[in-house]
Amino acid sequence: MKRPRDVVVTGLGFCLPGDAEPVFTAGQVWDMASHGRSALVRRDIAYGAVNLTPEHFGERLPEIPEFFSRHYTDAHRFGLVSLVEACADAELDLQAEDLSEAALLVGRGGVDANVGVYLSLLNTQSDEATALDGVEMFVAAALGATPSDVAVVQAAAARSTGPCFTVTCGCSSAAVQIGNARRMIATGEVEMAAVTGVDVFDLALIQHGQQVQVGAQRAHEAMDAAAMPDLLASFDSLMRPYDRRADCINHGEGSATVILESREHALRRGAHLYGQVLATAMTRDGLDNPLATDAGGAQLVRAVRACLGDRWRIEQIPYVNGACDGGAAVTALEVNAIRELYGPDSSVLVTTQEACFGHHGSPIGCVGAALTLMMMEQGEVCPTTNCEEPADGLPFDPVPGTRTRPLDFDYALSFNYQIGGVKHAILLGSPDAM
């Protein structure tokens, strides 16, 4: 039987919240994460906003017809920008159709970007709309459908003739697409794939949701505590994964793209190799509650062991990039899974950079994999952003503070979770890891 081809990562591109302007490049993301800096802005709530200007977009994609671009949501714009940046990093020319035969795979976990598009269409009276209005609204609605929105515009920009589809399974979406890309390249279906995770959270909806929540909490305080379950934590304070003071989740928006290739294709064109995607696996807790997660972490453990198979041992993995959002359920899931995999007193390092940019849904899969590969290349582990006082009983070191930790390693794991759904693990390796 023919041996599967090695799958390497050759390009990283972003469109994420930054200090004053968005961050676009691997170097800018590394600068944020390696210093534990957070781009979360506290107004009424803490939120990570990209603040992409028309100038930012126009500089990178000047050739898109205005007839289409004026209908683009932020999800379209973010996804196109991160794709362009990843191509530039991989020394690929989108305009020269270098990605025309590549797989363009998109992960989408949210629906907020198209709420306005759908409401506009729903509230328009057909007898009051002109013919041009009708065409404009059709274009906006067709481009704004979440299952295909970003994939459609990326495919047009790349003049794509290759596979192109969207996966939507919450915060695991882009990670699952990395797995799909790896399989397609390993089996020879394609030589190259661009995987993009992109999500947008409508700030007005979040604020309105918090107002509803506050009202419910006030009612809850007047009721017997046993008569009503605990409500979600507020967004008022900063998220602090693995910290003893963790009490909230902060959302963010943005996009991240990873370019994957067969090793042979990458070497033929002299590409820089960040590392390898060695294996991926996904499972589900099997619970009948569609929003429940097994805090015991049994299925995450199963996913990790499926990644390792008979070829690798857990002792070879000194670092895990977690996906903890600061919430109690996800923290418990990771704590219990790591304890089962490594034992109660391991020296494994587990960090997350979600508090750099906010809990932004699908992009987490690409951001986590990208940062893990950069850490492996740099020989340094980024700290857990906003973790200053680690919680008691953690069976791992969360690297608190704002400085990196030196670590020479060739293998790492990256985790992602969907509420009530997919638990996903990616096994990553240095370029020469066997």
C-alpha positions in Angstrom: 0.0 0.0 0.0 1.3 3.5 -0.9 2.5 5.5 2.1 0.5 8.6 2.8 2.3 11.8 1.9 3.7 14.2 4.5 1.6 17.3 5.0 3.4 20.5 5.9 2.4 24.0 6.8 4.0 26.7 4.6 1.9 29.9 5.2 0.1 31.7 8.0 -2.2 34.7 7.6 -4.5 36.6 10.0 -7.0 39.3 10.4 -7.3 39.6 14.2 -7.7 42.3 16.9 -4.6 44.1 17.7 -3.3 46.9 20.0 -4.1 49.9 17.7 -4.6 48.2 14.3 -5.5 44.6 13.3 -2.7 42.0 13.3 -2.1 40.4 9.9 1.2 38.5 9.9 2.7 35.6 11.8 5.3 38.0 13.3 2.6 40.3 14.6 0.6 37.4 16.1 3.8 36.1 17.7 4.6 39.5 19.2 1.2 39.6 20.9 1.1 36.0 22.1 4.7 35.7 23.2 4.3 38.7 25.5 0.9 37.7 26.8 -0.7 40.9 25.5 -4.5 41.1 25.2 -6.3 43.1 22.5 -9.6 42.9 24.4 -11.1 46.4 24.9 -13.4 47.0 27.9 -16.3 49.3 27.3 -19.7 48.0 28.4 -18.3 44.6 27.9 -14.8 43.2 27.1 -14.6 42.4 23.4 -11.9 41.8 20.7 -12.7 44.0 17.7 -10.7 43.8 14.5 -11.4 47.4 13.3 -10.5 46.6 9.7 -10.7 49.8 7.7 -11.6 50.1 4.0 -8.0 51.1 3.4 -6.7 47.9 5.0 -9.0 45.9 2.7 -8.4 47.9 -0.4 -4.6 47.7 -0.1 -4.8 43.9 -0.1 -7.7 43.3 -2.5 -7.9 46.3 -4.9 -9.3 44.3 -7.8 -12.6 43.1 -6.4 -15.6 44.7 -8.3 -17.4 47.2 -6.1 -20.7 45.7 -7.1 -19.9 42.6 -5.0 -17.6 44.1 -2.4 -20.3 46.6 -1.1 -22.3 43.6 -0.1 -19.6 41.9 1.8 -20.0 41.3 5.5 -17.1 41.6 7.9 -16.8 37.8 7.7 -16.2 38.1 3.9 -13.6 40.8 4.4 -11.8 39.1 7.3 -11.6 35.8 5.5 -10.3 37.4 2.3 -7.6 39.4 4.1 -6.3 36.4 6.1 -6.2 34.4 2.9 -4.1 37.1 1.1 -1.8 37.3 4.1 -1.3 33.6 4.2 -0.5 33.5 0.5 2.0 36.3 0.9 3.7 34.4 3.8 3.8 31.2 1.7 5.1 33.2 -1.3 2.1 32.3 -3.4 0.4 34.8 -5.8 -3.4 34.8 -5.6 -3.6 36.9 -8.7 -1.4 34.5 -10.7 -3.8 31.8 -9.7 -1.3 29.8 -7.6 -4.3 28.5 -5.6 -6.5 27.7 -8.6 -6.3 24.0 -8.0 -5.9 24.0 -4.3 -8.6 23.0 -1.9 -10.2 26.1 -0.2 -11.7 24.9 3.0 -13.5 27.2 5.4 -14.7 26.8 9.0 -17.6 28.9 10.3 -19.1 28.7 13.7 -21.3 31.8 14.0 -24.3 33.3 12.2 -24.1 36.9 13.5 -22.5 38.4 10.4 -25.6 37.7 8.3 -28.4 38.6 10.7 -28.8 42.1 9.2 -28.7 40.7 5.7 -31.6 38.3 6.4 -33.6 40.9 8.3 -33.3 43.4 5.5 -34.6 40.8 3.0 -37.4 39.7 5.3 -38.6 43.2 5.9 -38.6 44.4 2.3 -42.0 44.6 0.6 -41.8 43.1 -2.9 -44.2 45.7 -4.3 -42.0 48.6 -3.0 -38.7 47.3 -4.3 -37.2 48.4 -7.7 -35.7 45.9 -10.0 -32.2 47.0 -9.0 -33.2 46.7 -5.3 -34.2 43.2 -6.0 -30.9 42.3 -7.6 -28.9 44.0 -4.9 -30.8 42.1 -2.1 -30.5 38.8 -3.9 -26.7 39.3 -4.2 -26.4 40.3 -0.5 -28.5 37.3 0.6 -26.7 34.8 -1.6 -23.2 36.0 -0.5 -24.3 36.2 3.2 -25.5 32.6 3.7 -23.2 31.2 6.4 -22.7 27.7 4.9 -21.0 29.2 1.9 -20.4 32.9 2.5 -16.6 33.1 2.9 -15.8 30.1 0.7 -17.7 31.6 -2.2 -15.7 34.9 -2.2 -12.4 33.1 -1.6 -13.0 30.8 -4.5 -13.7 33.7 -6.8 -10.6 35.6 -5.6 -8.5 32.4 -6.3 -10.2 31.5 -9.6 -10.6 28.2 -7.9 -11.3 24.9 -9.8 -10.5 22.7 -6.8 -12.5 21.4 -3.9 -14.2 24.2 -1.9 -16.6 23.7 1.0 -17.5 24.9 4.5 -17.7 23.0 7.8 -19.7 24.4 10.6 -19.4 22.7 14.0 -18.8 25.6 16.3 -15.3 26.3 17.7 -14.0 23.0 16.2 -14.9 24.0 12.6 -11.5 25.2 11.3 -9.7 22.4 13.2 -11.9 19.8 11.5 -11.1 21.5 8.2 -7.3 21.1 8.9 -8.0 17.4 9.3 -9.9 17.3 6.0 -7.1 19.2 4.3 -4.5 16.8 5.7 -6.4 13.7 4.5 -6.9 15.2 1.0 -3.2 16.0 0.6 -2.0 12.8 2.2 -4.0 10.7 -0.2 -3.1 12.7 -3.3 -6.4 14.3 -4.0 -4.8 17.8 -3.9 -1.3 19.1 -3.6 -2.3 22.2 -1.6 -5.1 23.5 0.7 -5.9 26.8 2.3 -7.9 26.4 5.5 -9.6 29.5 6.9 -11.5 29.9 10.2 -13.6 33.0 10.4 -16.3 34.3 12.7 -18.0 37.5 13.6 -20.0 38.2 16.8 -22.5 41.1 16.5 -21.6 43.4 19.4 -25.1 44.7 19.7 -26.5 41.2 20.0 -23.9 40.4 22.7 -24.8 43.5 24.7 -28.5 42.9 24.3 -28.0 39.3 25.4 -26.1 40.5 28.5 -29.0 42.9 29.4 -31.4 40.0 29.2 -29.1 37.9 31.3 -28.8 40.6 34.0 -32.5 40.8 34.2 -32.8 37.1 34.5 -30.1 37.1 37.2 -32.0 39.7 39.2 -35.1 37.5 39.0 -33.0 34.5 39.9 -31.7 36.2 43.1 -35.3 36.5 44.3 -36.0 32.8 43.7 -35.0 29.7 45.4 -31.6 28.8 44.1 -32.6 25.2 43.6 -35.4 26.2 41.3 -33.2 27.6 38.5 -29.8 26.5 37.2 -26.8 28.7 37.2 -26.7 31.3 34.5 -23.8 32.1 32.2 -21.0 34.3 33.6 -21.0 38.0 32.5 -18.7 39.5 29.9 -17.8 42.5 32.1 -14.3 41.4 33.3 -11.4 40.0 31.4 -11.2 36.3 30.7 -8.5 34.5 32.6 -8.0 30.9 31.5 -6.5 28.5 34.1 -6.5 31.4 36.7 -8.1 31.0 40.1 -10.1 34.2 39.4 -11.6 33.0 36.1 -15.2 33.9 35.9 -16.1 34.9 32.4 -15.7 34.5 28.6 -14.9 37.4 26.3 -15.8 37.1 22.6 -13.7 38.4 19.7 -13.9 38.4 16.0 -11.5 37.7 13.1 -10.0 35.2 10.7 -6.9 33.0 10.4 -5.7 31.0 7.4 -3.2 28.2 7.2 -1.6 27.0 4.0 -0.9 23.2 3.8 1.0 21.3 1.1 2.5 18.0 0.4 6.1 18.0 1.4 7.1 17.2 -2.2 5.2 20.2 -3.6 6.5 22.6 -1.0 10.1 21.5 -1.5 9.8 21.8 -5.3 9.0 25.5 -5.0 11.4 26.2 -2.1 8.8 27.0 0.5 9.5 27.6 4.2 8.2 24.7 6.3 6.7 25.7 9.7 6.1 22.1 10.5 3.8 19.1 9.9 0.3 18.1 10.6 0.9 14.5 11.6 -2.6 13.4 12.6 -6.0 14.6 13.6 -9.0 13.0 15.3 -12.5 14.0 16.4 -15.0 12.5 18.7 -18.2 13.5 20.5 -19.3 12.9 24.1 -22.4 11.0 23.1 -24.7 12.9 25.4 -28.4 13.5 24.6 -28.3 17.1 25.8 -27.3 19.1 22.7 -25.5 21.8 24.8 -23.9 19.5 27.3 -20.2 18.6 27.6 -18.7 15.7 29.6 -16.4 17.5 32.1 -14.6 14.2 32.6 -12.9 14.6 29.2 -13.1 10.9 28.2 -13.7 11.6 24.5 -11.0 14.2 24.3 -8.6 11.5 25.7 -9.9 9.1 23.0 -9.2 11.7 20.3 -5.7 12.2 21.5 -5.0 8.5 21.6 -6.4 8.1 18.1 -3.9 10.8 17.0 -1.0 9.0 18.6 -2.0 5.6 17.4 0.9 3.0 17.6 3.4 5.4 16.2 3.8 8.0 19.0 3.7 8.0 22.8 2.3 10.7 25.0 5.7 11.0 26.7 6.9 12.5 23.4 4.5 15.4 23.7 5.7 18.0 26.2 3.4 20.8 25.1 -0.4 21.1 24.5 -2.1 24.2 23.1 -5.4 24.2 25.0 -8.7 25.9 23.9 -9.8 27.0 27.4 -12.1 30.1 27.2 -12.0 30.7 30.9 -15.3 28.9 31.5 -15.6 26.3 34.2 -16.8 23.5 32.0 -14.0 23.7 29.5 -11.4 24.1 32.2 -12.7 20.9 33.9 -12.7 19.1 30.6 -9.0 20.0 29.9 -7.9 19.4 33.5 -9.4 15.9 33.6 -8.2 14.9 30.1 -4.6 16.0 30.9 -4.7 14.2 34.2 -5.8 11.0 32.5 -3.3 11.3 29.7 -0.2 12.4 31.7 -1.0 11.5 35.3 -1.7 13.8 38.3 1.8 15.4 38.6 3.1 15.9 35.1 5.5 18.5 33.8 3.6 19.1 30.6 3.1 22.7 29.6 -0.5 23.6 28.6 -1.2 27.2 27.5 -3.9 29.1 25.6 -3.8 32.4 23.9 -7.5 32.9 23.6 -7.4 36.0 25.8 -5.1 37.7 23.3 -7.9 38.2 20.8 -11.0 36.9 22.5 -13.0 33.7 22.2 -13.6 34.0 18.5 -15.1 30.7 17.5 -13.9 28.9 14.3 -10.5 30.9 13.9 -9.3 29.2 17.1 -8.4 26.0 15.3 -6.1 27.8 12.8 -4.7 30.2 15.4 -3.9 27.4 17.9 -2.2 25.3 15.3 -0.3 28.3 13.9 1.0 29.5 17.2 1.9 26.0 18.2 4.1 25.6 15.1 5.6 29.0 15.7 6.5 28.0 19.3 8.1 24.8 18.1 10.1 26.7 15.5 11.2 29.4 18.1 11.9 26.9 20.9 9.7 28.9 23.3 6.2 28.3 24.7 3.9 31.4 24.9 2.4 32.1 28.2 -1.4 31.7 28.9 -2.6 35.3 28.3 -4.2 36.9 31.4 -3.3 33.9 33.7 -1.4 35.4 36.7 -2.5 33.2 39.6 -2.9 29.6 38.4 -5.9 27.8 39.9 -5.3 25.1 42.5 -5.1 21.5 41.4 -4.0 22.0 37.8 -2.2 18.8 36.6 0.0 20.9 34.3 2.0 24.1 34.1 -0.1 26.9 32.4 3.0 29.2 32.1 1.5 32.2 33.9 2.7 35.8 33.3 3.9 37.6 30.3 7.2 35.8 29.3 7.8 32.7 27.1 9.2 29.5 28.5 12.2 27.9 26.7 11.4 24.4 25.5 13.0 22.3 22.8 10.3 20.1 21.3 9.4 18.3 18.1 5.8 17.3 18.9 2.8 19.0 20.3 -1.0 18.7 20.5 -3.7 21.3 19.8 -7.2 21.0 21.2 -10.6 22.4 20.1 -14.1 21.9 21.3 -17.7 22.5 20.2 -20.3 23.0 22.9 -22.4 19.8 22.9 -20.4 18.5 19.9 -17.0 17.7 18.5 -13.9 17.3 20.6 -10.9 17.7 18.3 -7.2 17.0 18.6 -4.3 17.8 16.2 -0.9 16.2 16.4 1.7 18.6 15.1 5.4 18.1 14.5 8.5 20.0 13.5 9.5 19.8 9.8 11.8 16.8 10.3 9.8 15.0 13.1 9.3 11.3 12.2 
